[in-house]
């Protein structure tokens, strides 16, 4: 998924982030604001995984979000 898509749709995706990574606080999710690197760091901290694993999780999540966003009505 294109970084701009994540950043541009962050408000819609925040709930999806909380579903996927429930250990992340609302404050952390707000601060991430679509930044994949920051998201990876927060996943590492919360779940004790290495950066590569965090990035793999984000990539899999982003692909699922692409499907979610493609079903959203575009205005």
GUDOKOL-75439 format. One record per atom (N, C-alpha, C, O): residue number from 1; atom name; x negated, y, z. Coordinates in steps of 0.02 Angstrom, whole numbers, plus 50000, padded with zeros to 5 digits. Layout:
N
<r><num>NUM</num><atome>CA</atome><px>X</px><py>Y</py><pz>Z</pz></r>
...
% end
This chain:
75
<r><num>1</num><atome>N</atome><px>49958</px><py>49941</py><pz>50000</pz></r>
<r><num>1</num><atome>CA</atome><px>50000</px><py>50000</py><pz>50000</pz></r>
<r><num>1</num><atome>C</atome><px>49956</px><py>50062</py><pz>50000</pz></r>
<r><num>1</num><atome>O</atome><px>49907</px><py>50066</py><pz>50036</pz></r>
<r><num>2</num><atome>N</atome><px>49974</px><py>50107</py><pz>49961</pz></r>
<r><num>2</num><atome>CA</atome><px>49940</px><py>50171</py><pz>49955</pz></r>
<r><num>2</num><atome>C</atome><px>49943</px><py>50209</py><pz>50021</pz></r>
<r><num>2</num><atome>O</atome><px>49996</px><py>50213</py><pz>50053</pz></r>
<r><num>3</num><atome>N</atome><px>49887</px><py>50237</py><pz>50041</pz></r>
<r><num>3</num><atome>CA</atome><px>49884</px><py>50275</py><pz>50105</pz></r>
<r><num>3</num><atome>C</atome><px>49935</px><py>50332</py><pz>50106</pz></r>
<r><num>3</num><atome>O</atome><px>49965</px><py>50345</py><pz>50158</pz></r>
<r><num>4</num><atome>N</atome><px>49945</px><py>50365</py><pz>50050</pz></r>
<r><num>4</num><atome>CA</atome><px>49992</px><py>50421</py><pz>50047</pz></r>
<r><num>4</num><atome>C</atome><px>50063</px><py>50397</py><pz>50062</pz></r>
<r><num>4</num><atome>O</atome><px>50103</px><py>50434</py><pz>50091</pz></r>
<r><num>5</num><atome>N</atome><px>50079</px><py>50336</py><pz>50041</pz></r>
<r><num>5</num><atome>CA</atome><px>50146</px><py>50309</py><pz>50054</pz></r>
<r><num>5</num><atome>C</atome><px>50156</px><py>50300</py><pz>50129</pz></r>
<r><num>5</num><atome>O</atome><px>50209</px><py>50317</py><pz>50156</pz></r>
<r><num>6</num><atome>N</atome><px>50105</px><py>50274</py><pz>50163</pz></r>
<r><num>6</num><atome>CA</atome><px>50110</px><py>50265</py><pz>50236</pz></r>
<r><num>6</num><atome>C</atome><px>50116</px><py>50333</py><pz>50269</pz></r>
<r><num>6</num><atome>O</atome><px>50160</px><py>50344</py><pz>50311</pz></r>
<r><num>7</num><atome>N</atome><px>50072</px><py>50379</py><pz>50252</pz></r>
<r><num>7</num><atome>CA</atome><px>50073</px><py>50445</py><pz>50283</pz></r>
<r><num>7</num><atome>C</atome><px>50137</px><py>50482</py><pz>50268</pz></r>
<r><num>7</num><atome>O</atome><px>50167</px><py>50513</py><pz>50312</pz></r>
<r><num>8</num><atome>N</atome><px>50159</px><py>50479</py><pz>50206</pz></r>
<r><num>8</num><atome>CA</atome><px>50218</px><py>50515</py><pz>50185</pz></r>
<r><num>8</num><atome>C</atome><px>50283</px><py>50487</py><pz>50213</pz></r>
<r><num>8</num><atome>O</atome><px>50333</px><py>50523</py><pz>50216</pz></r>
<r><num>9</num><atome>N</atome><px>50282</px><py>50425</py><pz>50233</pz></r>
<r><num>9</num><atome>CA</atome><px>50343</px><py>50393</py><pz>50259</pz></r>
<r><num>9</num><atome>C</atome><px>50335</px><py>50374</py><pz>50333</pz></r>
<r><num>9</num><atome>O</atome><px>50372</px><py>50331</py><pz>50358</pz></r>
<r><num>10</num><atome>N</atome><px>50288</px><py>50405</py><pz>50367</pz></r>
<r><num>10</num><atome>CA</atome><px>50272</px><py>50385</py><pz>50435</pz></r>
<r><num>10</num><atome>C</atome><px>50332</px><py>50388</py><pz>50481</pz></r>
<r><num>10</num><atome>O</atome><px>50340</px><py>50344</py><pz>50524</pz></r>
<r><num>11</num><atome>N</atome><px>50375</px><py>50437</py><pz>50474</pz></r>
<r><num>11</num><atome>CA</atome><px>50434</px><py>50442</py><pz>50518</pz></r>
<r><num>11</num><atome>C</atome><px>50478</px><py>50380</py><pz>50512</pz></r>
<r><num>11</num><atome>O</atome><px>50503</px><py>50355</py><pz>50562</pz></r>
<r><num>12</num><atome>N</atome><px>50488</px><py>50355</py><pz>50450</pz></r>
<r><num>12</num><atome>CA</atome><px>50528</px><py>50295</py><pz>50440</pz></r>
<r><num>12</num><atome>C</atome><px>50491</px><py>50233</py><pz>50464</pz></r>
<r><num>12</num><atome>O</atome><px>50522</px><py>50185</py><pz>50487</pz></r>
<r><num>13</num><atome>N</atome><px>50425</px><py>50234</py><pz>50460</pz></r>
<r><num>13</num><atome>CA</atome><px>50385</px><py>50174</py><pz>50476</pz></r>
<r><num>13</num><atome>C</atome><px>50367</px><py>50168</py><pz>50549</pz></r>
<r><num>13</num><atome>O</atome><px>50347</px><py>50114</py><pz>50571</pz></r>
<r><num>14</num><atome>N</atome><px>50375</px><py>50220</py><pz>50588</pz></r>
<r><num>14</num><atome>CA</atome><px>50356</px><py>50217</py><pz>50659</pz></r>
<r><num>14</num><atome>C</atome><px>50393</px><py>50161</py><pz>50695</pz></r>
<r><num>14</num><atome>O</atome><px>50363</px><py>50125</py><pz>50736</pz></r>
<r><num>15</num><atome>N</atome><px>50457</px><py>50152</py><pz>50681</pz></r>
<r><num>15</num><atome>CA</atome><px>50495</px><py>50098</py><pz>50712</pz></r>
<r><num>15</num><atome>C</atome><px>50468</px><py>50030</py><pz>50692</pz></r>
<r><num>15</num><atome>O</atome><px>50467</px><py>49984</py><pz>50733</pz></r>
<r><num>16</num><atome>N</atome><px>50447</px><py>50024</py><pz>50630</pz></r>
<r><num>16</num><atome>CA</atome><px>50418</px><py>49961</py><pz>50606</pz></r>
<r><num>16</num><atome>C</atome><px>50352</px><py>49947</py><pz>50640</pz></r>
<r><num>16</num><atome>O</atome><px>50336</px><py>49889</py><pz>50654</pz></r>
<r><num>17</num><atome>N</atome><px>50313</px><py>49999</py><pz>50654</pz></r>
<r><num>17</num><atome>CA</atome><px>50250</px><py>49991</py><pz>50691</pz></r>
<r><num>17</num><atome>C</atome><px>50264</px><py>49963</py><pz>50760</pz></r>
<r><num>17</num><atome>O</atome><px>50231</px><py>49917</py><pz>50783</pz></r>
<r><num>18</num><atome>N</atome><px>50313</px><py>49992</py><pz>50794</pz></r>
<r><num>18</num><atome>CA</atome><px>50331</px><py>49969</py><pz>50861</pz></r>
<r><num>18</num><atome>C</atome><px>50357</px><py>49898</py><pz>50860</pz></r>
<r><num>18</num><atome>O</atome><px>50345</px><py>49860</py><pz>50907</pz></r>
<r><num>19</num><atome>N</atome><px>50393</px><py>49878</py><pz>50807</pz></r>
<r><num>19</num><atome>CA</atome><px>50416</px><py>49809</py><pz>50801</pz></r>
<r><num>19</num><atome>C</atome><px>50357</px><py>49761</py><pz>50793</pz></r>
<r><num>19</num><atome>O</atome><px>50355</px><py>49708</py><pz>50824</pz></r>
<r><num>20</num><atome>N</atome><px>50309</px><py>49781</py><pz>50752</pz></r>
<r><num>20</num><atome>CA</atome><px>50252</px><py>49738</py><pz>50737</pz></r>
<r><num>20</num><atome>C</atome><px>50203</px><py>49735</py><pz>50795</pz></r>
<r><num>20</num><atome>O</atome><px>50179</px><py>49681</py><pz>50813</pz></r>
<r><num>21</num><atome>N</atome><px>50188</px><py>49792</py><pz>50825</pz></r>
<r><num>21</num><atome>CA</atome><px>50138</px><py>49797</py><pz>50878</pz></r>
<r><num>21</num><atome>C</atome><px>50170</px><py>49830</py><pz>50939</pz></r>
<r><num>21</num><atome>O</atome><px>50158</px><py>49888</py><pz>50953</pz></r>
<r><num>22</num><atome>N</atome><px>50210</px><py>49791</py><pz>50974</pz></r>
<r><num>22</num><atome>CA</atome><px>50248</px><py>49816</py><pz>51031</pz></r>
<r><num>22</num><atome>C</atome><px>50207</px><py>49842</py><pz>51089</pz></r>
<r><num>22</num><atome>O</atome><px>50233</px><py>49879</py><pz>51131</pz></r>
<r><num>23</num><atome>N</atome><px>50144</px><py>49824</py><pz>51092</pz></r>
<r><num>23</num><atome>CA</atome><px>50101</px><py>49848</py><pz>51147</pz></r>
<r><num>23</num><atome>C</atome><px>50080</px><py>49920</py><pz>51137</pz></r>
<r><num>23</num><atome>O</atome><px>50057</px><py>49952</py><pz>51185</pz></r>
<r><num>24</num><atome>N</atome><px>50088</px><py>49947</py><pz>51077</pz></r>
<r><num>24</num><atome>CA</atome><px>50069</px><py>50016</py><pz>51065</pz></r>
<r><num>24</num><atome>C</atome><px>50121</px><py>50063</py><pz>51096</pz></r>
<r><num>24</num><atome>O</atome><px>50181</px><py>50052</py><pz>51089</pz></r>
<r><num>25</num><atome>N</atome><px>50098</px><py>50113</py><pz>51130</pz></r>
<r><num>25</num><atome>CA</atome><px>50144</px><py>50161</py><pz>51162</pz></r>
<r><num>25</num><atome>C</atome><px>50174</px><py>50208</py><pz>51110</pz></r>
<r><num>25</num><atome>O</atome><px>50147</px><py>50216</py><pz>51055</pz></r>
<r><num>26</num><atome>N</atome><px>50230</px><py>50237</py><pz>51127</pz></r>
<r><num>26</num><atome>CA</atome><px>50261</px><py>50287</py><pz>51082</pz></r>
<r><num>26</num><atome>C</atome><px>50213</px><py>50344</py><pz>51068</pz></r>
<r><num>26</num><atome>O</atome><px>50208</px><py>50369</py><pz>51012</pz></r>
<r><num>27</num><atome>N</atome><px>50177</px><py>50365</py><pz>51120</pz></r>
<r><num>27</num><atome>CA</atome><px>50129</px><py>50419</py><pz>51113</pz></r>
<r><num>27</num><atome>C</atome><px>50074</px><py>50401</py><pz>51064</pz></r>
<r><num>27</num><atome>O</atome><px>50055</px><py>50441</py><pz>51022</pz></r>
<r><num>28</num><atome>N</atome><px>50048</px><py>50339</py><pz>51069</pz></r>
<r><num>28</num><atome>CA</atome><px>49996</px><py>50316</py><pz>51023</pz></r>
<r><num>28</num><atome>C</atome><px>50022</px><py>50315</py><pz>50951</pz></r>
<r><num>28</num><atome>O</atome><px>49987</px><py>50337</py><pz>50905</pz></r>
<r><num>29</num><atome>N</atome><px>50082</px><py>50290</py><pz>50942</pz></r>
<r><num>29</num><atome>CA</atome><px>50112</px><py>50286</py><pz>50875</pz></r>
<r><num>29</num><atome>C</atome><px>50121</px><py>50356</py><pz>50846</pz></r>
<r><num>29</num><atome>O</atome><px>50108</px><py>50367</py><pz>50787</pz></r>
<r><num>30</num><atome>N</atome><px>50143</px><py>50403</py><pz>50888</pz></r>
<r><num>30</num><atome>CA</atome><px>50150</px><py>50473</py><pz>50864</pz></r>
<r><num>30</num><atome>C</atome><px>50083</px><py>50502</py><pz>50843</pz></r>
<r><num>30</num><atome>O</atome><px>50079</px><py>50536</py><pz>50792</pz></r>
<r><num>31</num><atome>N</atome><px>50031</px><py>50488</py><pz>50881</pz></r>
<r><num>31</num><atome>CA</atome><px>49965</px><py>50516</py><pz>50866</pz></r>
<r><num>31</num><atome>C</atome><px>49934</px><py>50485</py><pz>50803</pz></r>
<r><num>31</num><atome>O</atome><px>49896</px><py>50518</py><pz>50768</pz></r>
<r><num>32</num><atome>N</atome><px>49950</px><py>50422</py><pz>50788</pz></r>
<r><num>32</num><atome>CA</atome><px>49923</px><py>50388</py><pz>50729</pz></r>
<r><num>32</num><atome>C</atome><px>49945</px><py>50426</py><pz>50666</pz></r>
<r><num>32</num><atome>O</atome><px>49904</px><py>50438</py><pz>50621</pz></r>
<r><num>33</num><atome>N</atome><px>50008</px><py>50444</py><pz>50663</pz></r>
<r><num>33</num><atome>CA</atome><px>50035</px><py>50486</py><pz>50609</pz></r>
<r><num>33</num><atome>C</atome><px>50014</px><py>50462</py><pz>50539</pz></r>
<r><num>33</num><atome>O</atome><px>49998</px><py>50503</py><pz>50496</pz></r>
<r><num>34</num><atome>N</atome><px>50015</px><py>50397</py><pz>50528</pz></r>
<r><num>34</num><atome>CA</atome><px>50001</px><py>50369</py><pz>50462</pz></r>
<r><num>34</num><atome>C</atome><px>49928</px><py>50355</py><pz>50448</pz></r>
<r><num>34</num><atome>O</atome><px>49911</px><py>50332</py><pz>50393</pz></r>
<r><num>35</num><atome>N</atome><px>49883</px><py>50368</py><pz>50495</pz></r>
<r><num>35</num><atome>CA</atome><px>49811</px><py>50359</py><pz>50486</pz></r>
<r><num>35</num><atome>C</atome><px>49793</px><py>50285</py><pz>50499</pz></r>
<r><num>35</num><atome>O</atome><px>49794</px><py>50263</py><pz>50556</pz></r>
<r><num>36</num><atome>N</atome><px>49777</px><py>50249</py><pz>50445</pz></r>
<r><num>36</num><atome>CA</atome><px>49762</px><py>50177</py><pz>50452</pz></r>
<r><num>36</num><atome>C</atome><px>49703</px><py>50163</py><pz>50498</pz></r>
<r><num>36</num><atome>O</atome><px>49704</px><py>50115</py><pz>50536</pz></r>
<r><num>37</num><atome>N</atome><px>49652</px><py>50205</py><pz>50495</pz></r>
<r><num>37</num><atome>CA</atome><px>49593</px><py>50194</py><pz>50537</pz></r>
<r><num>37</num><atome>C</atome><px>49611</px><py>50201</py><pz>50611</pz></r>
<r><num>37</num><atome>O</atome><px>49589</px><py>50162</py><pz>50653</pz></r>
<r><num>38</num><atome>N</atome><px>49651</px><py>50251</py><pz>50626</pz></r>
<r><num>38</num><atome>CA</atome><px>49673</px><py>50261</py><pz>50695</pz></r>
<r><num>38</num><atome>C</atome><px>49718</px><py>50204</py><pz>50717</pz></r>
<r><num>38</num><atome>O</atome><px>49713</px><py>50181</py><pz>50774</pz></r>
<r><num>39</num><atome>N</atome><px>49762</px><py>50182</py><pz>50673</pz></r>
<r><num>39</num><atome>CA</atome><px>49805</px><py>50125</py><pz>50688</pz></r>
<r><num>39</num><atome>C</atome><px>49763</px><py>50063</py><pz>50703</pz></r>
<r><num>39</num><atome>O</atome><px>49776</px><py>50027</py><pz>50751</pz></r>
<r><num>40</num><atome>N</atome><px>49712</px><py>50050</py><pz>50662</pz></r>
<r><num>40</num><atome>CA</atome><px>49668</px><py>49993</py><pz>50673</pz></r>
<r><num>40</num><atome>C</atome><px>49635</px><py>49997</py><pz>50742</pz></r>
<r><num>40</num><atome>O</atome><px>49631</px><py>49948</py><pz>50778</pz></r>
<r><num>41</num><atome>N</atome><px>49612</px><py>50056</py><pz>50760</pz></r>
<r><num>41</num><atome>CA</atome><px>49580</px><py>50066</py><pz>50825</pz></r>
<r><num>41</num><atome>C</atome><px>49629</px><py>50052</py><pz>50882</pz></r>
<r><num>41</num><atome>O</atome><px>49610</px><py>50021</py><pz>50932</pz></r>
<r><num>42</num><atome>N</atome><px>49690</px><py>50076</py><pz>50876</pz></r>
<r><num>42</num><atome>CA</atome><px>49741</px><py>50065</py><pz>50928</pz></r>
<r><num>42</num><atome>C</atome><px>49758</px><py>49991</py><pz>50934</pz></r>
<r><num>42</num><atome>O</atome><px>49769</px><py>49966</py><pz>50989</pz></r>
<r><num>43</num><atome>N</atome><px>49762</px><py>49956</py><pz>50877</pz></r>
<r><num>43</num><atome>CA</atome><px>49776</px><py>49884</py><pz>50879</pz></r>
<r><num>43</num><atome>C</atome><px>49719</px><py>49847</py><pz>50913</pz></r>
<r><num>43</num><atome>O</atome><px>49730</px><py>49802</py><pz>50954</pz></r>
<r><num>44</num><atome>N</atome><px>49657</px><py>49866</py><pz>50897</pz></r>
<r><num>44</num><atome>CA</atome><px>49598</px><py>49837</py><pz>50930</pz></r>
<r><num>44</num><atome>C</atome><px>49603</px><py>49845</py><pz>51005</pz></r>
<r><num>44</num><atome>O</atome><px>49593</px><py>49797</py><pz>51043</pz></r>
<r><num>45</num><atome>N</atome><px>49617</px><py>49905</py><pz>51028</pz></r>
<r><num>45</num><atome>CA</atome><px>49621</px><py>49919</py><pz>51100</pz></r>
<r><num>45</num><atome>C</atome><px>49676</px><py>49879</py><pz>51133</pz></r>
<r><num>45</num><atome>O</atome><px>49666</px><py>49849</py><pz>51186</pz></r>
<r><num>46</num><atome>N</atome><px>49735</px><py>49879</py><pz>51103</pz></r>
<r><num>46</num><atome>CA</atome><px>49794</px><py>49849</py><pz>51134</pz></r>
<r><num>46</num><atome>C</atome><px>49792</px><py>49773</py><pz>51133</pz></r>
<r><num>46</num><atome>O</atome><px>49816</px><py>49740</py><pz>51180</pz></r>
<r><num>47</num><atome>N</atome><px>49763</px><py>49744</py><pz>51080</pz></r>
<r><num>47</num><atome>CA</atome><px>49766</px><py>49672</py><pz>51071</pz></r>
<r><num>47</num><atome>C</atome><px>49699</px><py>49636</py><pz>51076</pz></r>
<r><num>47</num><atome>O</atome><px>49697</px><py>49575</py><pz>51074</pz></r>
<r><num>48</num><atome>N</atome><px>49645</px><py>49674</py><pz>51083</pz></r>
<r><num>48</num><atome>CA</atome><px>49579</px><py>49643</py><pz>51091</pz></r>
<r><num>48</num><atome>C</atome><px>49555</px><py>49605</py><pz>51030</pz></r>
<r><num>48</num><atome>O</atome><px>49519</px><py>49555</py><pz>51036</pz></r>
<r><num>49</num><atome>N</atome><px>49574</px><py>49628</py><pz>50971</pz></r>
<r><num>49</num><atome>CA</atome><px>49551</px><py>49597</py><pz>50909</pz></r>
<r><num>49</num><atome>C</atome><px>49496</px><py>49640</py><pz>50878</pz></r>
<r><num>49</num><atome>O</atome><px>49489</px><py>49699</py><pz>50896</pz></r>
<r><num>50</num><atome>N</atome><px>49457</px><py>49610</py><pz>50832</pz></r>
<r><num>50</num><atome>CA</atome><px>49405</px><py>49650</py><pz>50800</pz></r>
<r><num>50</num><atome>C</atome><px>49435</px><py>49692</py><pz>50743</pz></r>
<r><num>50</num><atome>O</atome><px>49493</px><py>49682</py><pz>50724</pz></r>
<r><num>51</num><atome>N</atome><px>49395</px><py>49737</py><pz>50717</pz></r>
<r><num>51</num><atome>CA</atome><px>49419</px><py>49785</py><pz>50667</pz></r>
<r><num>51</num><atome>C</atome><px>49444</px><py>49749</py><pz>50604</pz></r>
<r><num>51</num><atome>O</atome><px>49494</px><py>49769</py><pz>50575</pz></r>
<r><num>52</num><atome>N</atome><px>49408</px><py>49697</py><pz>50582</pz></r>
<r><num>52</num><atome>CA</atome><px>49429</px><py>49661</py><pz>50522</pz></r>
<r><num>52</num><atome>C</atome><px>49498</px><py>49630</py><pz>50532</pz></r>
<r><num>52</num><atome>O</atome><px>49541</px><py>49633</py><pz>50487</pz></r>
<r><num>53</num><atome>N</atome><px>49510</px><py>49600</py><pz>50590</pz></r>
<r><num>53</num><atome>CA</atome><px>49575</px><py>49570</py><pz>50604</pz></r>
<r><num>53</num><atome>C</atome><px>49629</px><py>49623</py><pz>50606</pz></r>
<r><num>53</num><atome>O</atome><px>49683</px><py>49613</py><pz>50579</pz></r>
<r><num>54</num><atome>N</atome><px>49615</px><py>49680</py><pz>50638</pz></r>
<r><num>54</num><atome>CA</atome><px>49663</px><py>49734</py><pz>50640</pz></r>
<r><num>54</num><atome>C</atome><px>49681</px><py>49758</py><pz>50570</pz></r>
<r><num>54</num><atome>O</atome><px>49739</px><py>49769</py><pz>50554</pz></r>
<r><num>55</num><atome>N</atome><px>49631</px><py>49764</py><pz>50527</pz></r>
<r><num>55</num><atome>CA</atome><px>49643</px><py>49787</py><pz>50458</pz></r>
<r><num>55</num><atome>C</atome><px>49683</px><py>49735</py><pz>50419</pz></r>
<r><num>55</num><atome>O</atome><px>49726</px><py>49754</py><pz>50378</pz></r>
<r><num>56</num><atome>N</atome><px>49671</px><py>49670</py><pz>50431</pz></r>
<r><num>56</num><atome>CA</atome><px>49710</px><py>49618</py><pz>50398</pz></r>
<r><num>56</num><atome>C</atome><px>49783</px><py>49623</py><pz>50419</pz></r>
<r><num>56</num><atome>O</atome><px>49828</px><py>49617</py><pz>50377</pz></r>
<r><num>57</num><atome>N</atome><px>49795</px><py>49634</py><pz>50483</pz></r>
<r><num>57</num><atome>CA</atome><px>49863</px><py>49640</py><pz>50508</pz></r>
<r><num>57</num><atome>C</atome><px>49897</px><py>49701</py><pz>50476</pz></r>
<r><num>57</num><atome>O</atome><px>49955</px><py>49697</py><pz>50456</pz></r>
<r><num>58</num><atome>N</atome><px>49861</px><py>49755</py><pz>50471</pz></r>
<r><num>58</num><atome>CA</atome><px>49890</px><py>49816</py><pz>50442</pz></r>
<r><num>58</num><atome>C</atome><px>49906</px><py>49805</py><pz>50368</pz></r>
<r><num>58</num><atome>O</atome><px>49959</px><py>49826</py><pz>50345</pz></r>
<r><num>59</num><atome>N</atome><px>49862</px><py>49771</py><pz>50333</pz></r>
<r><num>59</num><atome>CA</atome><px>49874</px><py>49758</py><pz>50261</pz></r>
<r><num>59</num><atome>C</atome><px>49937</px><py>49715</py><pz>50251</pz></r>
<r><num>59</num><atome>O</atome><px>49978</px><py>49730</py><pz>50208</pz></r>
<r><num>60</num><atome>N</atome><px>49944</px><py>49663</py><pz>50292</pz></r>
<r><num>60</num><atome>CA</atome><px>50003</px><py>49620</py><pz>50287</pz></r>
<r><num>60</num><atome>C</atome><px>50067</px><py>49659</py><pz>50304</pz></r>
<r><num>60</num><atome>O</atome><px>50118</px><py>49652</py><pz>50271</pz></r>
<r><num>61</num><atome>N</atome><px>50062</px><py>49700</py><pz>50356</pz></r>
<r><num>61</num><atome>CA</atome><px>50118</px><py>49742</py><pz>50377</pz></r>
<r><num>61</num><atome>C</atome><px>50136</px><py>49792</py><pz>50322</pz></r>
<r><num>61</num><atome>O</atome><px>50195</px><py>49803</py><pz>50308</pz></r>
<r><num>62</num><atome>N</atome><px>50086</px><py>49822</py><pz>50292</pz></r>
<r><num>62</num><atome>CA</atome><px>50097</px><py>49873</py><pz>50240</pz></r>
<r><num>62</num><atome>C</atome><px>50133</px><py>49842</py><pz>50180</pz></r>
<r><num>62</num><atome>O</atome><px>50176</px><py>49875</py><pz>50150</pz></r>
<r><num>63</num><atome>N</atome><px>50116</px><py>49781</py><pz>50162</pz></r>
<r><num>63</num><atome>CA</atome><px>50150</px><py>49748</py><pz>50106</pz></r>
<r><num>63</num><atome>C</atome><px>50224</px><py>49738</py><pz>50122</pz></r>
<r><num>63</num><atome>O</atome><px>50267</px><py>49748</py><pz>50079</pz></r>
<r><num>64</num><atome>N</atome><px>50238</px><py>49718</py><pz>50184</pz></r>
<r><num>64</num><atome>CA</atome><px>50308</px><py>49709</py><pz>50204</pz></r>
<r><num>64</num><atome>C</atome><px>50344</px><py>49777</py><pz>50203</pz></r>
<r><num>64</num><atome>O</atome><px>50403</px><py>49780</py><pz>50184</pz></r>
<r><num>65</num><atome>N</atome><px>50310</px><py>49829</py><pz>50223</pz></r>
<r><num>65</num><atome>CA</atome><px>50340</px><py>49896</py><pz>50223</pz></r>
<r><num>65</num><atome>C</atome><px>50353</px><py>49921</py><pz>50153</pz></r>
<r><num>65</num><atome>O</atome><px>50402</px><py>49958</py><pz>50142</pz></r>
<r><num>66</num><atome>N</atome><px>50312</px><py>49902</py><pz>50105</pz></r>
<r><num>66</num><atome>CA</atome><px>50325</px><py>49922</py><pz>50036</pz></r>
<r><num>66</num><atome>C</atome><px>50394</px><py>49897</py><pz>50014</pz></r>
<r><num>66</num><atome>O</atome><px>50431</px><py>49933</py><pz>49982</pz></r>
<r><num>67</num><atome>N</atome><px>50410</px><py>49834</py><pz>50033</pz></r>
<r><num>67</num><atome>CA</atome><px>50475</px><py>49806</py><pz>50016</pz></r>
<r><num>67</num><atome>C</atome><px>50530</px><py>49845</py><pz>50051</pz></r>
<r><num>67</num><atome>O</atome><px>50582</px><py>49859</py><pz>50021</pz></r>
<r><num>68</num><atome>N</atome><px>50519</px><py>49861</py><pz>50115</pz></r>
<r><num>68</num><atome>CA</atome><px>50568</px><py>49899</py><pz>50154</pz></r>
<r><num>68</num><atome>C</atome><px>50580</px><py>49967</py><pz>50121</pz></r>
<r><num>68</num><atome>O</atome><px>50638</px><py>49987</py><pz>50111</pz></r>
<r><num>69</num><atome>N</atome><px>50527</px><py>50002</py><pz>50103</pz></r>
<r><num>69</num><atome>CA</atome><px>50533</px><py>50069</py><pz>50074</pz></r>
<r><num>69</num><atome>C</atome><px>50565</px><py>50067</py><pz>50005</pz></r>
<r><num>69</num><atome>O</atome><px>50601</px><py>50113</py><pz>49986</pz></r>
<r><num>70</num><atome>N</atome><px>50552</px><py>50014</py><pz>49967</pz></r>
<r><num>70</num><atome>CA</atome><px>50581</px><py>50010</py><pz>49900</pz></r>
<r><num>70</num><atome>C</atome><px>50657</px><py>49999</py><pz>49903</pz></r>
<r><num>70</num><atome>O</atome><px>50692</px><py>50013</py><pz>49854</pz></r>
<r><num>71</num><atome>N</atome><px>50682</px><py>49976</py><pz>49960</pz></r>
<r><num>71</num><atome>CA</atome><px>50754</px><py>49967</py><pz>49969</pz></r>
<r><num>71</num><atome>C</atome><px>50788</px><py>50029</py><pz>49995</pz></r>
<r><num>71</num><atome>O</atome><px>50849</px><py>50035</py><pz>49991</pz></r>
<r><num>72</num><atome>N</atome><px>50749</px><py>50076</py><pz>50021</pz></r>
<r><num>72</num><atome>CA</atome><px>50776</px><py>50139</py><pz>50047</pz></r>
<r><num>72</num><atome>C</atome><px>50801</px><py>50181</py><pz>49988</pz></r>
<r><num>72</num><atome>O</atome><px>50769</px><py>50185</py><pz>49936</pz></r>
<r><num>73</num><atome>N</atome><px>50859</px><py>50214</py><pz>49997</pz></r>
<r><num>73</num><atome>CA</atome><px>50881</px><py>50259</py><pz>49944</pz></r>
<r><num>73</num><atome>C</atome><px>50835</px><py>50320</py><pz>49939</pz></r>
<r><num>73</num><atome>O</atome><px>50816</px><py>50348</py><pz>49990</pz></r>
<r><num>74</num><atome>N</atome><px>50818</px><py>50338</py><pz>49879</pz></r>
<r><num>74</num><atome>CA</atome><px>50773</px><py>50396</py><pz>49868</pz></r>
<r><num>74</num><atome>C</atome><px>50815</px><py>50457</py><pz>49852</pz></r>
<r><num>74</num><atome>O</atome><px>50860</px><py>50454</py><pz>49810</pz></r>
<r><num>75</num><atome>N</atome><px>50801</px><py>50511</py><pz>49886</pz></r>
<r><num>75</num><atome>CA</atome><px>50838</px><py>50573</py><pz>49876</pz></r>
<r><num>75</num><atome>C</atome><px>50798</px><py>50622</py><pz>49835</pz></r>
<r><num>75</num><atome>O</atome><px>50822</px><py>50677</py><pz>49822</pz></r>
% end
